Amino acid sequence: EILKGCKKYTLKTFTSCFDDKKFDEREYVNLTKSVTNIDTTYLFPQPTDFFNKIDSLIYIHDEPIWSSSIFAQHEVFSSASKAKVRVILDGQGADEVFCGYLGIFYPTYFYGLSKFLQFKELTRSVNKKFAFSLFVKQFLPIKIKNNESKVMSVNFNNQFRSNFKSLKEQTAYFIKYHLPALLHYEDRNSMSNSVESRLPFLDFRLVEFGYHMPDYFKISNAIGKVVIRDAMRGITPDEILDNKNKKGFVTPQIIWINKNSQEVRN
């Protein structure tokens, strides 16, 4: 309904952008713009501003910041404030509740598939080599499984190891321990710019509904947040819904730090 409303009303959007495409998603913002009436604002956080504002960011958050993405988020709220926007919708919580972090949730998902012999979905979700390797890991005798050089790569074994017994257990963990830190940053960054941030994906009814969903509503065919993608089919461009290259709120942090270190040494 939000996107349908965008065709009638002009909504403002604010996006953190970078020249390096590995950290930039303007392509997908432009696709959204092509089917809506949104008024886009692209801002480009700069490394010099990041290093100059570290002290003020520590003051705002009452603790050292662990990532330059916190700075980039602050700049988004600052841009909204300068545009006299006082309320913003943000998507926090969707990844934690509906399994958007595939690299984190997939090991648990695969564990469940193999444990309950759901090989049809398993072979849809990974290529045949990985499916065979997981079968070897779970069901062949210990003597064979331990000879990893012959039956599977160490990388695969590490990539699909999970400390959780179910997606529901892992989701509960991320809601309880991971999400509060993100909400702390959200609250401090927004309030320091006199902007109210609202998080529709964290409506308690939606969280409870998502938590009790079957796994295949969240992950299927190597795609996360399936139920959300399906709900938006025909409204959001397919190129966005079918995109498997999940990005967090990323910045070229390592590049910035390396460049700054070189400048300090020089």
Phi, psi and omega per residue, in radians:
E1 nan -0.560 3.130
I2 -1.094 -0.814 -3.125
L3 -1.204 -0.612 3.077
K4 -1.105 -0.691 3.112
G5 -1.136 -0.506 3.135
C6 -1.105 -0.431 3.131
K7 -1.270 -0.419 -3.111
K8 -1.720 -0.687 -3.104
Y9 -2.013 2.609 3.112
T10 -1.547 2.001 3.074
L11 -1.835 2.480 3.126
K12 -1.596 2.415 3.057
T13 -2.177 2.651 -3.107
F14 -2.312 2.175 -3.008
T15 -2.273 2.287 3.033
S16 -1.411 2.200 -3.026
C17 -2.222 2.761 3.100
F18 -2.527 2.645 -3.123
D19 -1.166 -0.542 3.107
D20 -1.328 2.083 -3.053
K21 -1.116 -0.349 3.115
K22 -1.135 -0.348 -3.092
F23 -2.088 0.236 -2.987
D24 -2.175 2.414 -3.128
E25 -2.235 0.490 3.098
R26 -1.056 -0.511 3.125
E27 -0.967 -0.742 -3.092
Y28 -1.410 -0.532 3.035
V29 -1.123 -0.736 3.135
N30 -1.141 -0.609 3.073
L31 -1.115 -0.733 3.089
T32 -1.108 -0.729 -3.139
K33 -1.084 -0.564 -3.091
S34 -1.187 -0.339 -3.129
V35 -2.023 0.157 3.141
T36 -2.372 -2.992 3.126
N37 -2.105 0.601 -3.082
I38 -1.301 2.609 3.087
D39 -1.809 1.828 -3.007
T40 -1.541 2.465 2.987
T41 -2.165 2.092 3.114
Y42 -1.815 2.174 3.077
L43 -2.075 2.652 -3.042
F44 -2.157 1.571 3.107
P45 -1.003 2.360 -3.073
Q46 -1.899 2.523 -3.124
P47 -1.082 -0.590 3.121
T48 -1.107 -0.692 3.097
D49 -1.165 -0.650 3.124
F50 -1.040 -0.878 -3.104
F51 -1.220 -0.571 3.126
N52 -1.250 -0.452 -3.050
K53 -1.778 0.077 -3.087
I54 -1.007 -0.790 -3.114
D55 -1.060 -0.754 -3.125
S56 -1.204 -0.592 3.101
L57 -1.181 -0.683 3.082
I58 -1.091 -0.690 3.100
Y59 -1.118 -0.762 -3.123
I60 -1.083 -0.708 -3.032
H61 -1.662 -0.091 3.140
D62 1.079 0.414 3.117
E63 -2.974 2.795 3.067
P64 -1.079 2.477 3.103
I65 -1.530 2.520 -3.045
W66 -1.703 -0.140 -3.058
S67 -2.682 2.575 3.086
S68 -1.258 -0.188 3.061
S69 -1.127 -0.477 3.081
I70 -1.154 -0.686 3.058
F71 -1.114 -0.791 -3.128
A72 -1.091 -0.683 3.098
Q73 -1.127 -0.703 3.096
H74 -1.042 -0.693 -3.140
E75 -1.173 -0.590 3.082
V76 -1.102 -0.827 3.117
F77 -1.149 -0.607 3.096
S78 -1.118 -0.726 3.114
S79 -1.116 -0.723 3.109
A80 -1.109 -0.724 -3.139
S81 -1.098 -0.739 3.126
K82 -1.129 -0.492 3.106
A83 -1.496 0.114 3.124
K84 1.126 0.511 2.998
V85 -1.577 2.203 -3.033
R86 -1.890 -0.256 3.111
V87 -2.329 2.300 -3.109
I88 -2.240 2.483 2.997
L89 -1.628 2.338 -3.121
D90 -2.279 2.636 -3.032
G91 -1.633 0.290 3.139
Q92 -0.974 2.431 3.067
G93 1.794 -0.433 -3.105
A94 -1.111 -0.708 -3.112
D95 -1.207 -0.646 -3.125
E96 -1.266 -0.714 -3.067
V97 -1.410 -0.652 -3.020
F98 -1.954 0.311 2.986
C99 1.099 1.040 3.113
G100 -1.504 -0.410 3.127
Y101 -1.480 1.517 -3.005
L102 -1.097 -0.694 -3.137
G103 -1.084 -0.413 -3.134
I104 -1.631 -0.743 -3.054
F105 -1.498 -0.413 -3.068
Y106 -1.058 -0.739 -3.141
P107 -0.972 -0.737 3.117
T108 -1.167 -0.708 3.128
Y109 -1.071 -0.809 3.137
F110 -1.116 -0.667 3.101
Y111 -1.018 -0.776 3.128
G112 -1.143 -0.714 3.135
L113 -1.097 -0.781 -3.106
S114 -1.254 -0.632 -3.128
K115 -1.093 -0.674 -3.098
F116 -1.802 0.309 3.019
L117 1.024 0.651 3.141
Q118 -1.600 1.193 -2.990
F119 -1.307 -0.420 3.104
K120 -1.085 -0.856 3.113
E121 -1.222 -0.584 3.131
L122 -1.076 -0.807 -3.119
T123 -1.257 -0.390 3.043
R124 -1.308 -0.526 -3.000
S125 -1.527 -0.392 3.094
V126 -2.392 2.887 3.111
N127 -1.295 2.960 -3.003
K128 -1.089 -0.600 -3.141
K129 -1.106 -0.801 3.137
F130 -1.173 -0.684 3.125
A131 -1.081 -0.751 3.118
F132 -1.118 -0.723 -3.133
S133 -1.103 -0.700 3.120
L134 -1.168 -0.645 3.086
F135 -1.079 -0.763 3.122
V136 -1.064 -0.784 -3.099
K137 -1.078 -0.672 -3.015
Q138 -1.510 -0.568 -2.872
F139 -2.175 -0.344 -3.136
L140 -1.353 2.799 -3.122
P141 -0.977 2.650 -3.085
I142 -0.970 -0.713 -3.098
K143 -1.036 -0.671 3.134
I144 -1.343 -0.733 -3.110
K145 -1.079 -0.630 -3.091
N146 -1.221 -0.349 3.118
N147 -1.509 1.229 -2.981
E148 -1.150 -0.458 -3.093
S149 -1.121 -0.400 -3.109
K150 -1.681 -0.617 -2.983
V151 -1.902 -0.327 3.118
M152 -2.839 2.805 3.112
S153 -1.506 2.655 3.082
V154 -1.088 -0.618 3.137
N155 -1.041 -0.755 3.131
F156 -1.136 -0.759 -3.121
N157 -1.046 -0.701 3.121
N158 -1.284 -0.683 -3.056
Q159 -1.127 -0.621 -3.042
F160 -1.897 0.404 3.025
R161 -1.512 2.404 -3.108
S162 -2.277 2.520 3.065
N163 -1.685 0.053 -3.100
F164 -2.010 2.585 -3.102
K165 -1.541 -0.311 -3.115
S166 -2.736 2.788 3.068
L167 -1.109 -0.620 3.134
K168 -1.093 -0.749 3.102
E169 -1.104 -0.749 -3.135
Q170 -1.189 -0.698 3.101
T171 -1.053 -0.767 3.128
A172 -1.060 -0.696 3.128
Y173 -1.093 -0.805 -3.090
F174 -1.208 -0.607 3.099
I175 -1.168 -0.658 -3.060
K176 -1.400 -0.658 -2.983
Y177 -1.979 -0.567 -3.077
H178 -1.535 -0.794 -3.044
L179 -1.126 -0.691 -3.125
P180 -0.983 -0.622 3.113
A181 -1.145 -0.739 3.130
L182 -1.129 -0.651 -3.140
L183 -1.241 -0.541 3.041
H184 -1.060 -0.855 3.131
Y185 -1.098 -0.734 3.138
E186 -1.029 -0.834 -3.087
D187 -1.153 -0.807 -3.093
R188 -1.197 -0.729 3.140
N189 -1.148 -0.712 -3.111
S190 -1.256 -0.835 -3.082
M191 -1.147 -0.578 3.125
S192 -1.182 -0.282 3.088
N193 -1.926 0.232 3.129
S194 0.998 0.719 3.107
V195 -2.114 2.383 3.075
E196 -1.636 2.164 -3.139
S197 -1.790 2.186 3.108
R198 -1.978 2.436 -2.976
L199 -2.129 1.502 -3.045
P200 -1.068 -0.525 -3.131
F201 -1.246 -0.197 3.132
L202 -1.826 0.245 2.919
D203 -0.981 2.236 -2.994
F204 -0.998 -0.537 -3.140
R205 -1.209 -0.664 3.118
L206 -1.243 -0.664 3.106
V207 -1.099 -0.805 3.128
E208 -1.119 -0.709 3.119
F209 -1.097 -0.807 -3.139
G210 -1.172 -0.650 -3.112
Y211 -1.077 -0.648 -3.071
H212 -1.601 0.041 3.116
M213 -1.176 2.599 2.991
P214 -1.081 2.674 -3.095
D215 -0.985 -0.670 -3.038
Y216 -1.241 -0.201 2.996
F217 -1.343 -0.308 -3.083
K218 -1.822 -0.771 -3.132
I219 -2.254 2.282 3.070
S220 -2.865 2.458 3.057
N221 0.947 0.762 3.087
A222 1.095 0.520 3.127
I223 -2.314 2.391 3.087
G224 -1.727 2.967 -3.128
K225 0.886 0.753 -3.027
V226 -1.028 -0.783 -3.065
V227 -1.099 -0.604 3.117
I228 -1.242 -0.744 3.118
R229 -1.075 -0.772 -3.132
D230 -1.122 -0.664 -3.119
A231 -1.149 -0.495 -3.082
M232 -1.699 0.045 -3.133
R233 -1.118 2.265 -3.102
G234 1.621 -0.184 3.110
I235 -1.953 -0.848 3.084
T236 -1.643 2.443 3.128
P237 -0.932 2.448 -3.111
D238 -1.034 -0.551 -3.128
E239 -1.061 -0.526 3.098
I240 -1.394 -0.810 -3.092
L241 -1.141 -0.525 -3.099
D242 -1.652 0.035 -3.139
N243 -1.251 2.161 -3.136
K244 -1.779 -0.021 -3.097
N245 -1.551 1.316 -3.084
K246 -1.166 2.230 3.032
K247 -2.033 2.498 2.943
G248 -1.438 -2.786 3.060
F249 -1.487 1.376 -2.908
V250 -1.583 2.703 3.018
T251 -2.428 2.782 3.070
P252 -1.386 0.986 -3.004
Q253 -1.030 -0.824 -3.099
I254 -1.096 -0.705 3.110
I255 -1.078 -0.778 3.133
W256 -1.056 -0.814 -3.090
I257 -1.160 -0.747 3.124
N258 -1.101 -0.753 3.134
K259 -1.131 -0.726 3.127
N260 -1.133 -0.677 3.127
S261 -1.114 -0.720 3.110
Q262 -1.111 -0.710 -3.141
E263 -1.159 -0.651 3.121
V264 -1.173 -0.710 3.125
R265 -1.148 -0.625 -3.136
N266 -1.296 nan nan
